[in-house]
Amino acid sequence: MTTGAPPGAPAAPPPGRDLLAGKIVVLTAAAGTGIGGAAARRCLEEGASLALSDAHATRLAASHAELAGRYGADRVWSLPCDVTSEEQVQALIGGTVQRYGRIDVMINNAGLGGTASVLEMTDEQWSRVLDVTLTGTLRCTRAALRQLVAQGGGGAVVNNASVLGWRAQPGQAHYAAAKAGVMALTRCAAMDVAEHGIRVNAVSPSLAMHPFLAKVMSEDVLDELVTKEAFGRSAEPWEVANVMVFLASDYASYLTGEVISVSSQHP
């Protein structure tokens, strides 16, 4: 199994071009080495100031220290946030506004996976994945949109969906249902706030390799998934983050209600 940068993968992200210069970005599940951590770095490299959050306070503190040291303490603020808690979501948005004066972008990266056949899946397993992955995205989207409307409109929400919202995979009924829900939420929320000039879009990655994924999926399954990718490798997390940055930027000014597949997967 390939867990690092495989042959043929780009060696590093492209340099920043100030695509998010001056923007205030709120990002959930941003600590660690996955898509959220990559998105945090890419947003900072593109000139944004960042409100960083994660349910794991210790890991969040380590990420905050690293990013503040590299990009400047004035551009990084953090607050632990469990997206299953409406109170904590409100505190994240309110704290960001108190620190920076406003928000411009909300990136909803928080999600919970796992593997369980429908035959053995419990109500608790189903509900937990749906509460974090779908309802958590709703809570954060709703809070961000209310703030953006109160500010006079404009801004963007970027959600993290998955190709499993479109495609079938054994053992993933709860996760796939949640991600399909994120796609539908994205499309409908976009229509609800179009009159305010606010854009709501999503990315839909296929396979972005990082250590956490290797913990929740077997090596055999991951190896099989890699063979379905046209490039013969998984995506680097920053390759997904690049598309998030694009959707958050003014370059995507006429995109809303869209789900962009970040995938080289073929049938």
N, C-alpha and C positions, 0 to 999 in steps of 0.2 A: 504493500500500500504506500502511496506517495502522500506524505503529509507536509513536506516543505515545498519550495518552488521547484516544480518538475521541469525536465528539459523542454525547451520551447516556450516557457512562460516568460513574460517580461521581467527583467531583473528588478525593476523598481517602478513606483508610480511616476507619472510625468510631473514636471515641476508645476507648482502653483501658478495660476494666472490671475489671481484676485477675482475669481468668479463670484465670491461671496464677500467681497470687501465691504466692511461697515455693517454687515448683517449680524443679528443676534440669533443664534441657533440653539434650540433646546433639543437634547438627544437622550433617549432612554436606552437602557441596557448598553451603556457606552464603555464600561470597563472591560479589561481583558484583551484577548488577541483575536476576537472574532470580527464580524462585520461592524458591530458597534464601535469597537476600538479603532478600526480602520476609518470609519466615517468621522470619528472625532478628529483624527489626525488630518484627514483630507479637508475637513471644514476649516481647521486652523491654518493649514497650508494655503487655502484659498482666501484667507483674509478675514474670516468670521471671528466673532467672539462667541464663546461657548458656555452654555449651561449644561453641565455633565451630570447624568444621573444613572443609578444602578441600584438594584435591590441588595447587592452585597457591599456593605459599607466599607469593609477593610480593603477589598479589591478596588473600590471606587477611590478611596483615599490614596492608594498607590498610583492609580492612573492620573488623578488630579496632580499629585506631586510631580510626576514625570512630565505631563503636558505643560504645567505651569512653568517648570524649569526650562523647558525647551522653547515655548512660545510666548512666555510672559505671564506673570501672575494676574495682570489686569485683564487678560483675555480669557481666563478660565475660572469658572465658578462651579461648584458642585453641591449636590444635595442627594442623599439616599432617597430612593423612591421605589416603592412596590406598587406596580400599576394596578394591582387588585384592590388598592385602597383609594377611594375617591378623595379622602382627606389628604393623603400624601401627593396625589396628582395635583390637587389645588395648591398645595404648598410649593410644589416645584414651579408651577407657572407664576404664582404670586411672588415667590422668591426671586425668580428671574427678572420680573418686572421691577422689583425693588432694587435689584443690583444694577440692571442695565437701562431701566426706564421703559422698555418695551420688549416684544419678541417680533421676529420676522419670519422664522422658519421653525417648524416642529418636525423632527424626524422620529417616527415611532418604530423603534427597532426591537422592543421587548417581545419575547415570544418563548414558548415552552414546548419542547418536543418530547419524544419518547417512542417506544415501539410496543404495540400491543394489538393482537388480533381482536376483531370485534367479538369473537367467540369467548374470549377471556376478559375483555375490557370491563372495568367496573365503572359505575356512575361517577365515582370520585376521580378516577383517571380522566374520564371524558370531561367532567366539569372543570377540573384544574387546568387542563390545556386550553379549553375554551375561555376560561376566565382571564388567564394571562394573555393569550395570543389574540383573541378577538375582542372580548369586552375591555381588556386593558387598552387596546388600541382605540376603542370607542371613547373611553374615559379621557385619554390624552388628546385625542382629536377634538372632542367636544370642548374641553377646557381651553385648548389653543385657539380654536375657532371663535369662541366667545371673546377671548382677549383680542384677537385680530379685528373682529367686528367693532369692539369697543374703542380700538385705536383709530378707527376710521376706514378699515378695510385694507386690502392688499396683503401680501405675504403668501406663504406656501406651507402645506403639510405634505410630508413624504412618508408613506407607510412601507413597511417591509412585508411583502407577501411571500409566495413561493410557487414554483411550477407545480407543486402538489395541489394547488388550488384548481389546476386544470387536469392533471394527470394522476393515474392510479398507481399506488404502491402498497404492497402488503404491509399490514401492521401500522398504517398511518391514517386510519379513518378519522381519529380525533384531530390530528394536526392538519390534515388536508381539509377537513370541514372548516376548521378555524381560519385557515389561510384563504379558502374560497370566500368565507365571510368577510375577511379583510378586503378582498377585491371588490365585493359588492358594496361594502361600507364606503370604500374609496369613491366609487362611481356615484353613489347617491349623495354622499356628503358634498362632493364637488358641485352638484346641481343645487344643493341647498344654499351654498355661499357664493355662487357665481356672480350674483348681483352686487356682491361686496368686493369683487375683484380679487378674491382669494382662490388660489389653485390648490387642488388636492389630487395627488397622484401616488402611484406605488411602483416599487420595483418587485420583480418576481425572479429571484435567483434559482438556478437549478442546483448546482453543487459548488459551494465555496468551502474549501477545506480549512479547518482550524481545530485546535486540540479538543474543544468541547464536543464538536460533532463526532470525533473519533471515540468519545466516551459513551455516546448514546446510540451509536449505530455500529454494527459488527464490521470487522475488517472485510469479510466476504461481501457484504452488501455494498460497502463503499467501493471496493474494487470493481464490482459489477457496474455500479453507477458511472464510474470513470470511463468504462468501455463504451458507454452510450453518448459520451460527449464528443462532438465533432473534432475538437482539438486534441482529444486523447488525454486530457488532464482536467482537473478541477480548476475553478476560478480561484484566484487570490482574493481574499476579503476586500482589498483596496480596489479591485476591479468592479465589485458591486458598489462600493462606496463612491466611486467616480460617477456612476449613474445617479446615485442619490444627490450628489453635489449638483449635477446638471439640472435635475428636476427642481432643486431648491433655488437655482440661479435664475437670473433674468433671461438667460438664453432659452428657457422653457416657458416664455411668457404666454404662449398660445396653447399650452398643453394643460388640460384639466380633465379629471375623471378617467385618466389613462393608467393602464398597468403595463409597465415596460418589462419584457422578458430579458433577463441578464443571463443568457444561456447559450451554449453551443450544442445543446442536446438534440439528437435526432430521434425519430421514432424507433 
